[in-house]
């Protein structure tokens, strides 16, 4: 590594090209393998990443981007901020205890990472927290890479963002103590010969108060003033740094990375202090899969030269959010493939851009820059249909009229239900694999799924749930499944991306105009309804969530794509109603997730996202009870939008946050049905009946019983029946107890 930083990426995927880490971690959790095997898999994945990045030609290779579960949790372990109740004999077991809980011990709160589909563990900072450098992960991984001949740049979450992500009594008041721990870390890295350290401060891509900006300045003035330290690269990604860029440039940090995909060059020229810094220009999109326009990117990089001492090229953010390697995909048509770049290809783009910026365009750069890019799929019929929508297409009957029309559903106070999915068993996965391999034909697969649906319906009846679901055995993922049945959308075979912990998803690619060629869920829901006299929910994924959890075309506004998806769902709802389904859930767990980080951008987003949901549901009859589900979000910021969705029932995450959302709902005067989740499904622990009684009783004090639903936080797909069945029995029993002892 030179004294400069050179072309680089801000982070890299860590689950393994074929989810090797997921399998190793889950095998360890299940007791099938020991800790040594887990650690060996992790070491191999790290070594492969460092080697690949070095061989690709990056000037600076990041390290400490690996995690067994979550980088925020890793930072808490590094600085001594893991609550004592989670401490185990080995650090990795402590991390897993905090992330998943143990026995009666609930895990740390889990929530969304800025406006992405990644989740992080929320640090707890209180009077018992004593910051100290208690881990050596950044140094250990640097040594590990160096032993393999790869000098690296350790990446650590910055101290201010870490505290802003934490919960407790004013975590920011502990900044000075924490910064001294970071100073100790930098001193140790310098002693080891580390030349560069990357400190990530993505919290400043959002609106921040004067106090928070002062804290940022104080932290980096202190860290940069330290004589024994590596050179400091401070990054801001997921948008413009705004005023924080000037604050950071005014300190003695050596380099600043800016996101020029979610953000722009606007205002950079006004930050005159940048002229003494290295500017790391994030010109290759770290969050989407489209190829970079190399000519446009190089022109932008060239235009930045007068603004800084040196300009180098990087990704706009960590590549954690994109799949590993496009070359692994065999099923993508050329018209889609030729528009894409996954993590490996994005590294190549960075290298090409970096060399072109430093030395001029090469023959290889010219060939890649001139490679044709196919046009997106165009469908005139869906565009004409959207243009011709009537003014009332997004409006249902008044809520009071709907309540009256739905009275014959026969539901009790404190009605119980689940969010939709039931465990994806080994038998289900085996059947799906057999279908893919050709060992099982479609008829045989359908029969196995109908058998599983029958088992799930019978189980729910035995447990005593009031509104049932078919369990979604036929669905590999709530977004991917719908994508596979829509035109204008492509799926991948190995395009896995980490969502949280060992949970991985394969985001679909919305590459053209979206249409629904035929009904998607109707046969499964109709079969489930034939097996019971109770109501069975039709289960759909909403338009905003389909966009949020997909890679979306970037050649038209998100509003236009969302409305196309909404029309497809509107048709699906109509077909479900025609088949006799009276309760339909349109999940929007990502509504808050896509909320822009800057206040100035939110009104437009909330307008089109709510409008798309209402287009999807606006054709439903008054007697059809429309549910929606939202999870792992700070709901206070979008309460008005949730209300504007006009769903009859809204189920929401609430267990880990101990019903905090109810105060927001009460303050907003929310007056429709609500189901604050009482069972946290992201942990393997089984809640006891008394615990659930307390949560339901608390909820019933805030929401009248005829509008209050009792349900888990989220779908049960990732859990095992050994956990799910006792938890649901406890949930139903607790709801009955509260129903019998309250009049609300």
N, C-alpha and C positions, 0 to 999 in steps of 0.2 A: 504494500500500500504506500502511495506517495504521500507527501505532506498535504496535498489536496485530497479531495474525496473521490472525484471521478464519477462515472456513470454507475448507478446503483438502483436497487429496489428497496422499498421501505419495510418489506416483510415478505414472507413466503408461506404457502400452505404447509401444514404440519401433520395432517392426518395420514399421509402416505398416499401414493398414487392409486392404490387399491384398498384404501382404508385399513392399512395394516395396523395403525395405532388403535383404531376403534376395536378391532378384533382382539388385540393384545390386552387392552384395558378391560374389556368386558369379560374376557377369559379370566383375568386376574380377579375381578369382582366376584365371579362365579366360583372361584376356588379351583378352577381347572389347571391353572398354571401358577407358578410362584413369582415372587417379586423380581428375582434375578432374570427370569425370562422377559418380564415386562421391561425392565431397565435395558436389557440387551436389544430389544426391538426398538426402543426409543433411541438408543445410541446409533443403531444402524440407520434409522431414518434421518437423524441429524447429519451423519457423515455423508449420506447420499445427497442431501440438499446442498451442503457446503461444496462438495465436489462438483455437482452439476452447475452451480452458480459460478464457480471459479472457471470451469471449463467452457462455460458459455461466453466468457470474456468480460464479466463485470469487473470494474476497477475496484469496487468496494463491496465485500460480501457481508451481509448482516448475520449476526448470531443472537442467541437468546430469544429467538422468535418461536422456538419450540415450546409446547406446553402439554402436560398430561390432561389438562382440563380447561384452564382459562388464564390469560396473561394478567388480568387484574388480581386474581387470587394469588398468582405467583408473586406479584409485587407485594401483596399483603404479607406473604411468607418472608419475602426478602427483608422487609423493614420491621418485622416483629409484630404485625397487626392481625395475626390470626387469633381470634378469641380463644382463651385458655380451654374452654370446654371441648374444643375439637382436637386438642393435642394428642397425638399418637406416638408410638415408638419410632416411626420412620416418617420422614417429611412427606413422602408421597401418600402415605395413609392419612396424614393430617390434612392434606389437600382434599382427598376424596371424602373425608368425614365432613369437612366444611361445605363441600359442594353437594353432597348427597344425603347428609344426615346419618345418624347411627342409632338404631333402636328407637328410643323415645326422643332422641335429640333431633330437632328439626334443622335442616341445612340453612345456610345463609340465603338471603333473598336473591332471586335471579331476575334480571331484567334486561331489556334490549340495550345494545351498544349503539348509542347515537341513533342514526336513521338507517341502520343496517339490519340484516336478519341474523346477526350474531348476538349471543346473549353473554352477559358477564355476571359474576358473583359480586354482590354489593358489599364492600368492606364496612365493618362496624367499627367506629371510632368513638370511644367513651373515656371516662376518667381512669379506667383500668388499663388502657392501651399505653404501653411504654415503647416508644419507637427505639429500635436499635438494629444494627446490621446483623441479622440473625441467619442469613442465608448467603450462599456464594454462587448461585446459579449463573449470573452473567459471567463471572470470572471462570467458573468451572467449564462452561461451554466454550469460552474463548480458548482456554488451554486445550480442550478436546480437539477443536478445529486446528489449532496451531500444530498439534502433534501430527496432524494429517497433512501438514504443509499448507494450510489455508489460514492466513491472517484475517481476522474478522473485526467487524464493528459491532460491539454489543448494543442491543436495543433494549431500552427500559422505559416503561410508562413514566412520564414526567410527574414530579411531586405535586404540582398544582392540580393537574387533571385527576390524579389518584384521589386527592382529598375532595374534589368537587363531585366525584362519583360515589363517595362514601356517604353513609348515613350516621347520624349521631348528633350530639349537641355541638353544633358549629365546628365541624372538622377543620375548617380553614384556620381556626384559631390555633391549631397545632402545627402550622406551616413551618415556623422557624425550627422546631424540634426535628421535623421530618427532613428539612433541607440539610441539617447537619449529618443525618444518616446518609443522604445522597452524597454529601461531601466526602464522608468516609469511603463510600463505594468508589467514587472517582479516584480518590487517593490510592486505593488498593489496585484499581485497574491501571493507573499510571505506573505504579511500582512494577506491574507485570509487563510493561512495555506496550500497552494498548494505545494506539494512536488516535482513534476516533471513538466516540460514544454517541449514540443517538438517543435523545430524550423526546418522547412523544407527548404532545400537548393538544390532542384533538378537541378537548373541551372548548377551545377558543375559536373553533369554527362556528360556535353558537353565540348568541347575544350574552355578554357578560357585563357585570356591574363594575363601577369604578373601583370598588374594594377588591374585586377579583383581579382586575388588571394591575392594581398596585401590588397584590400578592405575587403575580407573575413576575413583575419587575424586580421585586425584592428577592425572589427565589433565584433568578438567573443572574442578578448582580452578584449575589453571594457565591453561587457555584462557579461563575466565570472568573471571579476574582481570585479563586484558589490557584496557587502557583503549581501545585502538584496535581495535575489533572490531564486527561487526554483532551484533544480538541473536541468541541461540543457542536453537534448538529442537533438543532431543535426543529421538530417537525410539527406542522399543523395540517391536518387533512380532513376530508369530508366537506370542504367549503373554504371560503375566504377567511383568513385570520382577522381581517378588519383592523381595528385599532391595536390588537395584540401584536401585529407584525411590527409596527413602529416601536412598541414597548420592547419587544425582544431585540430588534435591531439596535436599540439604544444601549443594550448591555454589551459585554465583551464576548458573547458567544461567537463562534467562528463561522458557522454556516446555518442557514435557515432553509427549510424545505416548504414549498408552497404548492397547494393543489390547484393546478390550472385546468382541471377537467370539471370538477364541481364548482371551482372558483374561477377567477379570471385575472388578467394582468392589471385590471383597473385599480388605480391607486398605488401601484408599486413605485412609479416614478416619483411620487411625493415623499417616499420614505428614503430620504437622502442618506441615512446611516447604512443602507444596504450596500452602498458603494465600497464599503470596506469589508464586505462579507462575501462568502461563497453562497450563491443562490442555487439551490437544488430545485430545478424546475420539474414539477410533476406533470408531464405531458402525455404519459401513457396511462390509460384508464385502468386503475386498480380494482374497479368494482363492476365493470361490465365486460362483455366478451367480444366486442367488436374490434376489428383491426384498426390500428392507428393510421390516420392520414399522415404519412411520414413527411410529405412535402410541406403540408400546413404546419406540422409540429416543428420541423426544422426552421421554418420561417419565423415562428413565434420565438423559438430559442434564440435565434440570431438577433431578433429585435430586443431581447432582454439584456444583451451584452453591456450596453452603456449603463445599466442600472446597478451593476454589482461588480465586485473585483474579479469574479469568475462565475461563469454559468455552467452548470452540469445538468445532465438529464436523469430523471428517475421516473418511477411510477407515481401516480397521484396519491396513492395510499398503499398500505400493505396489500399484497396479493392474496391474503387470507380469504378474500371473498370470491375468488374465481377458481375453477377446476385446474388440475395440474397440467394436462397435456392434450391438445387437440389431436395429436397423432394417434392417440389411443382409441379415437372414435371411428368406428367402421360404418355406422349406419346413417351418418349425415349425408344428405345430398350435396352435390358440389355447389349448387346455387346458394346453400346456407354455409357450408364449410368455408368457401372462399371469402366470406365476410368476417370470419372469426379469428380470435387469438385467445388462447388460455394462458396460464401462468408461464409456462415454458416459452411460448411464442412471444409473450410480452417482454420477457427478459431479453429475447433476441432483438425485439424492437428497440428496447432501451440501449442495447449495445450498438446497434446500427446508428441510432440517432446520436449517441455520445461520440462515436468515431467521426460521423459526418460533421458534427459541430466542432470537434477539435481539429480535424484534418481535411475536411471537405468530403463531399459525397463520393463513395466508392462505387464500383461496378455492381457489387452485391446490393448496396443501398438503392441504386437506381432501379435494379430489377424488382426489388421488393416494393419500392414506391410506385412503380408503374404496373404492378400486377392488377388485372381487372377486378372490379368489385361488382358482383351481380346486383340487380335492382330488387327491392322487396316485392313480395307477392301482392298484387292489387286485385281487389274484388269490388267491382262497381255496384253490385246489388246491395251489399251491406252499407256502403257509403251513401247510396240513394235512400236507403231506409232510414238512416240517421238524419239525413237532411229533411226528410218528410215527417218526423215525429210530431205528434200533436202536443199542444201546451200542457195537457193534463197527463201525459205519459208517465211522469215521475211522481204522481200523487195518488195516494190511496184514500179510502173513506176516512172520516174523522175517527180518532181512537175510540171514543165512547160508542160509536156505532159498531165498530169492530168487536169490542168487548161483548156487546149484546149478541152479535151474530155468532160469536164463538162460545156462547154459554152452553151450548149442547155438547161441547167436548167432554163435559163431565169431570173436570179436574178439581182436586181438593185444594184447600189452602196449603201453602208450603209444598206445592207439587214437586216431586222428585224426578230427575232425569239425569242423563249423562251428556257429554258434549258431542259425542258421535262415534269415535272409533273405539274398538275393543282390542285386546292384545293381538298382535300379529304373531301367531304361534309358529313353531317349527313346521308344523303340517302345512300351514298356509304358505310359508316361504318355500317349502319343498315343492308344493303344487305350482307355484309361480315359476320356479326354476325349471320344472319339468315342462311347463308350457313354452318357455323361452327356448329350451333345447329341442323341442319337438317330441319329447317322450310322452306328452299328454296333449290331446287335441282340445279345441275350444269347448266342445260339448262336455268332455270329461272334466275340464277345469271348472266350467260353470256348475256342474253337478256338485263338485267338492265345495265350491263357494256357497251354494244353496244349503248344503248340509251344515256348513259352519254357521250360516245365518240362522238356521233353525235352532242350533245349539245356543246361540247367543240370545235369541228371543226367549227360549225356554228358561235360561238362566235369569234373565231380567224379570220375567214373570215370577219366578220362585223367590227372587230377592225382594220383589214388591215395588219396583219402580213404577211411576205413574205414566210417564211418556217414554216409550222405548225407542231404540235405534236398531238398525240392522247390523251394526258393528263394523261395516266397511272392510270386510276381509279381502274384497277384490281390489282394494286401492293400496298401492305401494306408498303413496304420498298424497296429501290432500290437494296439492297444486299440480303435481306431475300427472296424477290420474286424469284430471280434467284436460290438461294440456294434450295428453295422448289422444283425446277424442275431439279435438278442435283442429280445424284447418288453419294454417298460418302460424302454427306452433311446432317446434321440433324438440325432441327429447334426446338425451345422451345415454350412453351405456356406462361410462365411468366418470361422468362430470360431477363428482361429489364435492360438496362444500360443507365445512363445519358450521353447525348452527349453535350447539353448545355441548361441552363435554365430549362424549362419544357419539352424540347425535349428529348425523350427516344427512344432507338433502341433495337431490340432483335438480337444480333449478332448470325449468324448461326455457327454451329460447323463443320468444315472441318475435318472429322475423318478418311477418307480413300481416295483411289484413286478416282478422280473426272471424271465423264463422263456425257454426255448429251443424255438421251434416246430418245428424240424427240424435234421438234421445240418448242420454248418457247414463243416468241413474234410475230411470223409471222401472226397468225390469227388476232390479234388485229390491227397490223399495216396495214395489207391488207384491213381490214374493213374500217379503217380511210381513206385510200387512195381512196376507192371507193366513198367517200362522197364529194370529192373536186377535182378541177383541179390543185390545188397548190401542191407543193412538201410537203411531210410529212416525217419527220425524223423517222427512226427506232431507238429505244432507248435501248441501252445495257449498262450494268455496266462492267467496265474493270477489268482485272484479278488482278491488284495490289490493287484496291479498294475492290474487293471481299475478298482478303486476309486481308487487313488492317482493315476491319469492320467485321471480323469474328474471331472466335477462331480457330486457325490453328494448325493442327497436328504438334507435335514437334519431330517426329521420322525420318524426312527427311528434307533436305534443303528447304527453302522457294522457291528457284528457281524451284525445281522440281514440287511443288504444283502449282505455278503460271503458269507453262507451261501446266499442265493438264487443268486448268481452261481456259487458252488461246485457247486450241484446241476446247473446247466446244463452245466458243464464235466465233471462226473461222467458225465452221459449221453453227452457227446461222446466221452469216453475209452472208454466201453463200446461205442459204435458203431465207433470206430477198431479196437478189439480184434476185434470181430466181423468186420471186413473184413480181418483178418490182420496188422495193424500190431503189431509187437513192441517197438518203441522209441518212447516218447512223451515229449516235453519239455513241461513246464508252467512257463513262464517267470515268475519273480517278481523281476525286477530292482528293484522298488520296495519290497521287504520292509523294508530298512533306512530307506528314505526316509520312511515314515510313522511311524517310531519317535518317540514323544513326546519333546519336548526336556527334560522334567522326569522324573527317575528315578521319582518317585512314580506316574507315569501309565503306566509302561512294561509292568508285569506284565500288566495287563488287555489292552493292545494285543497283546502277543506271544501271549497266550493265544488271542484270537479270530483273529488272522492265521494262526497255525500251524494252528489248528483248521479254518479254512476251506480251507487248502491240503490238509489231510489228508482233509477231506470230499470234495474234488474227486478226489483220487487213491486214496482208501481202497478203492474197488471194483476196482482194477486187479489182474489175476491175478499170481501170483508170477513167472510167466515173462515178464511184461511189464516191460521195463527203463524205469523212470521217471526222467527227467532233470529238473533245474530249472536256471535261470540267474539269477544275481544280478550286478549291476554298479554301479560307481561309488559305493561305500559304505565306511565304516569298519566292517569286519566284526567287529572284536573285541567290539563291544558287543552283537552279536546271534548270536555263534557258537553258543550253546546253542539258540537258536531255529532256526538253520540245521540243526543236528543233529536237532532235533525234527521238522523237515519230513519226515524219513525217506525222502528221495529216494535212489535207487540211485546217481545221479551228479549232482554239483553243479558247474556251471561258473561261474567267477567272474572279475571284473576283476582283473588282476594286473600287466599290462605296464608301465603308467605308474608304478606304485608299486614296481616292481622286486621283485615276489614277496613284499612285506611281509606279505601275508595268510597265507602259509604258516606263519609263526611262531604266529599265532593258532590256526590249525587244529591244529598240532602240540600246542600247549599244552592245547587242549580235548580231545585224544584222538580227533579226528574219524577215523572208521574206515570210511567208505564211499568210493565213487568221487568223484574231484575233478579238475576241469580248470581250473587257473589259467591265465587267458588269457596267451598269449605274443606276441600281435600286436595292437597298439593300433589299432583301426579308426577312432578319432576324429581321426586325423591322416592326411594324404595320403601320408606317407612310406612307402616299402616297406622292411620290415626285411630285413636280409641273413641268409643261412643261418647264418653264424657267430654272429651275435647271438642267433638263436633257439636254436641248439645250447646256448649258455651258459645261457639261461633254462630250457630243458627239463632240462638237466643239474642245475641248481640245484634245480628242483622235484623231480626224481627222488631227490635226497638226502633229501627230506623226506617223500615219498609213494611207497610201493611201486609198481613199474611196472604191476602188474596192477590197480591202482586209479587210476593216473594217466592222465588224458586230455590230449590236446594240441589246442588250439583257439584261435581268436581271442578277444578280449575281449568282443565283442558282435556283433550282426548286421551284415551288410555292405551294407545297403540304401542308405546314403548315399554309398558309395564308387563308383568307376568300375572297370570290368573291367581297365583298364590298370594299376591299382594292385592289385586283388584277385588276379588270376591269378598274377603273380609272387610275391606274398606267400604265397599258399597253397601254391605249389610249393616255396617255401623252407621253409614250415612242415612239409610232409610229408617233404621230404628231411632236415630237421633231426631230426624224430622218428625216422626210420629209422636215422640215424647214432647217435643216443643209444641206441636199442633194440639196435643191434648191438654197442655198446661197453660196455654195462652189464648186470649180471645182476640188478639190483634190480627 
